[in-house]
Amino acid sequence: MFGLFKKGHDADNDGLDYDSVTVHYNGAVLSPDYIADTLSKPESAEQSYPYHMLVPHGLGKLTYKLHDVVIEQYEGMFEVGQYHGVGMLIDRHGEVHEGEFSENRFAG
């Protein structure tokens, strides 16, 4: 996502134990099968584990926790699993980013 799980993020240098991070989501979702069939994103339907995966889409709140400590929280609009639209992100350093997001990036 925005900071913790984005492509290119160097997890080895930030000192977090990513295997202990839990993800809590409350909000609207899409099925990856729906995404693959209607949005031409076949890689979204691929998963290598036996659990049903739903993708945040619409208004929701996503929280990453390390044990009981919140390390990142986003509340706002999602588009096919990405922060997209009006929202507010609190990163693990306590910085608040509020406004418009586009494809997981803060646009201002």
C-alpha positions as CSV (number, residue, x, y, z in Angstrom):
1,M,0.0,0.0,0.0
2,F,1.1,3.6,0.5
3,G,4.2,3.0,2.6
4,L,4.4,-0.4,4.0
5,F,3.7,-2.7,1.0
6,K,4.3,-0.6,-2.1
7,K,6.5,-1.9,-4.9
8,G,10.1,-1.0,-4.4
9,H,9.8,-0.6,-0.6
10,D,13.0,-1.9,1.1
11,A,11.6,-4.0,3.9
12,D,15.0,-5.1,5.1
13,N,16.1,-1.6,6.1
14,D,13.1,-0.4,8.1
15,G,13.3,-2.7,11.1
16,L,9.6,-4.0,11.0
17,D,8.7,-7.7,11.3
18,Y,6.3,-7.9,8.3
19,D,5.3,-11.5,9.3
20,S,3.8,-10.1,12.4
21,V,1.8,-7.3,10.7
22,T,-2.0,-7.8,10.7
23,V,-4.4,-6.0,8.3
24,H,-7.8,-4.9,9.3
25,Y,-10.3,-3.6,6.7
26,N,-13.8,-2.4,7.0
27,G,-15.7,-1.2,3.9
28,A,-16.8,-2.0,0.4
29,V,-15.1,-4.7,-1.6
30,L,-14.9,-6.4,-5.0
31,S,-14.2,-10.0,-5.9
32,P,-11.0,-10.5,-7.9
33,D,-13.0,-12.6,-10.3
34,Y,-15.2,-9.6,-11.0
35,I,-12.1,-7.4,-11.5
36,A,-10.5,-9.9,-13.9
37,D,-13.8,-10.3,-16.0
38,T,-14.8,-6.7,-16.1
39,L,-11.6,-4.6,-15.8
40,S,-9.3,-6.8,-17.9
41,K,-6.9,-7.4,-15.0
42,P,-6.4,-11.2,-15.0
43,E,-3.5,-11.1,-12.6
44,S,-5.9,-9.8,-9.9
45,A,-7.7,-13.2,-9.9
46,E,-4.5,-15.2,-9.4
47,Q,-3.7,-16.2,-5.8
48,S,-1.4,-18.9,-4.5
49,Y,-3.2,-19.6,-1.3
50,P,-6.6,-21.2,-0.5
51,Y,-8.4,-18.2,1.0
52,H,-11.0,-16.0,-0.6
53,M,-9.4,-12.6,-1.4
54,L,-11.6,-9.5,-1.7
55,V,-10.3,-6.2,-3.0
56,P,-11.1,-2.8,-1.3
57,H,-13.3,-0.7,-3.6
58,G,-15.4,2.3,-2.6
59,L,-15.4,3.8,0.9
60,G,-13.4,2.0,3.5
61,K,-10.8,2.0,6.3
62,L,-7.6,0.0,6.2
63,T,-5.4,-0.4,9.3
64,Y,-2.0,-2.1,9.5
65,K,-1.0,-3.2,13.1
66,L,2.1,-4.6,14.5
67,H,0.9,-6.5,17.6
68,D,-1.5,-3.8,19.1
69,V,0.3,-0.8,17.6
70,V,-1.2,0.9,14.5
71,I,1.6,1.5,12.1
72,E,-0.4,2.8,9.1
73,Q,-4.0,3.7,8.7
74,Y,-6.0,4.9,5.6
75,E,-9.6,6.0,5.6
76,G,-11.3,7.1,2.4
77,M,-11.9,6.0,-1.2
78,F,-10.4,2.9,-2.8
79,E,-10.4,1.9,-6.4
80,V,-9.6,-1.7,-7.1
81,G,-7.5,-2.1,-4.0
82,Q,-5.6,1.2,-4.2
83,Y,-5.9,4.4,-2.3
84,H,-7.7,6.5,-4.9
85,G,-9.9,9.6,-4.3
86,V,-10.4,11.6,-1.2
87,G,-8.9,10.1,1.9
88,M,-6.7,10.5,5.0
89,L,-3.5,8.5,5.6
90,I,-1.6,8.4,8.9
91,D,1.8,6.8,8.3
92,R,3.9,5.0,10.8
93,H,5.8,8.2,11.6
94,G,2.5,9.9,12.6
95,E,2.5,12.1,9.6
96,V,-1.1,12.9,8.3
97,H,-1.8,13.1,4.6
98,E,-5.3,14.4,3.9
99,G,-6.7,15.1,0.5
100,E,-6.6,13.5,-2.9
101,F,-4.9,10.1,-3.6
102,S,-4.3,8.6,-7.0
103,E,-3.1,5.0,-7.4
104,N,-1.7,4.8,-3.8
105,R,0.1,8.2,-4.1
106,F,-0.8,11.3,-2.2
107,A,-1.7,13.9,-4.8
108,G,-2.4,16.8,-2.4
